[in-house]
């Protein structure tokens, strides 16, 4: 396949995962799994492409060295090669889709409405880190508005274990409807 054909294929495959995330309800296991499978396919393709590029550079008879990726001019020179640009593009596609799948899963776990996550998905699709930052800010806002934090997201806590005692002998816990509460330790 030519680089142009690979580019077209690499741009088409992720659309399946993005459609699943945008059109399906939040945190449906099959939706998140479908998007992640597509992201893994892209990651495998990326790995194969990087492997072939490294082997090709090592076996080159003209003595070409590995590109200098530690400086801005070296990086610019490397990305002037369409094949290297294609490899970098597949990298972005894989990570953006994986990030979007995590956003949908996390939103569903926190009970966030799907319509609120859609702008984050669009931004993650268009400008990956921007969408992630907007989602993280939305998640913080949603958590504060809902007055709760899922127990899985609190490090050091496990089901069946009481929360640690505070300095005044009380234990913090998540109340069923009123948010954080404090109980006297017995």
N, C-alpha and C positions, 0 to 999 in steps of 0.2 A: 504494500500500500504506500502511496505517496504521503508526504506530510500534509498536503491539502485534504486528502481523503481522511486521514486520521483526525485532522482538525474538525472536519464536518461530523465525523462519528463521535468524537469526544464532546462536541457541543450538543449533539442530539440525545445521547444516552442519559445525561443527568436530568433532562426534562421529565423523564418518567418519575424519578424520585421527587423532583420539585412539584409536579402535579399531584402526586400522592400526598405530600405534606400540605399543600394549599387546599385541596378539595376534600380531604378526609377529616373526620373529627379528631380532636386532640387526643394524643397519647394512645391511639389505637395501636396495639402491638404490631399488627401487620403493616400499618402505615409507616411507622418508624423503622421497622425491619426492612421494608421495601426500599426506603431511602438509603438506609445504611448498606444494603447489599449493592446498590448502585455506586455508592461512595467507595466501597471496598473494590469493586470492579475497576473503578478509576484509579484507585491507589495501586492495585496490582499492575495495571497498564503503565502507570508512572514508574513503578519499580523496574519493570521490564525495559522501558525506554531509557531510564538512567543506566541500567546495567549494560545495555547495548552501546550507549554513548561512551561509557567508561572503557569497555572492551575495545571499541573502535578507536578511541584516542590512544589506548595503550599499544595497539597493534599498528598504528599509523606508521607508514614507512618514511614519511617526510619529516619525522622527528617533532611533530607538533606536541607541545606540552599541554597539560591540563589548563583550562582557562583560569585566569586569576579572578576568583570570586570574592576576594577579600578587600578589593578596592572598588570604588564607584566606576572609574574608567574601565577596569577589567570586567566588571559586571555588565556595563553597557556594551562592551565589545562582545561578550559571550551572548547576550540577548539579541545582538544584531544578526545572529544565525537563526533562520526560521525554525530549524529543528530544535534548538535549545529553547526558543520561545514557545514552541508547542509543548515541550516537556514541562516548562514552567506553568503554562496554561492549564494543563491536566492537573498539576499540583493544586492550583487554586480551585478548580472545579471540585476536586475530591474533598478538600477541607471545607469549602463553603457549604457543600451539601451535608457533610457530617455535622457541621455546626448547626445547620438548620434543623436537622433531625433531633439534635439535642434540645434545641429551643422548643420544638413541639412537644417532646417528651416531658421536659421540665414544666412547661406551661400546663400540660394536662395533669401532671402530678400536683401542681399547686392550685388547680381549679380555675385557671385563667380562661376567659372566653376565647374561642378561636379567632373571632374578628379582631381581637386586640393583638394577636400574634401575627396576623397577616402582614401588616406594614413592616414588622421586623423581618419577616421572611423575604419580602421584596427587597429591603435594604441589604440583607445578607446575600441575596442573589446578585445584586448590582454592585455592592461595595462591602464585602464580607465583614470586616471588623466594625464598620459603622452599624450594620444590622445587629451584630453581637452586643455592642455597647448599648444601643437603644433597647434591646431585649433585656439586658441586665438592669438597666434603669427602670424599665417597666416592671420587671420582676420585684425589684425592691419596693416600688410604689404599691404594687398589688399586694405584696406581703404585709406591708404596713396598713393598707386599707382593710385587708381581711382580718388583721389582728392575729395572725397565726404564722407559724413556721413549721413546715412538715418535719417530723421527727427524724426522717432519713437525712435531712440536710444539716443536722446539728452534729458536728464531730463529737466523738466520745460517748454518744448515747446509743444504747441498744434496747430493743424491746424487752420489757420485763424488769429492767433495772431502774430503780428510782433515780431522779436527778440528784446531783450532789448537793449537800447542805451548804447554805450560804453562811456568811460570817455571824449572823444572828441566830443560827440554829433552825432557820426555815428552809424549805425546799421549793425551788422554782419549778413550776409545771405549766403546761399549756392547758388552759381551761377549755371545756367543750364549746362554749359560746362567748365567753367574756374576755378571751385573750390570756395574757400572762397573769398568773395568780400566785399567791404564796401561801403555803400551808405550814403549820408548826410541825416540826419533827417530833415524833413520839419518843 
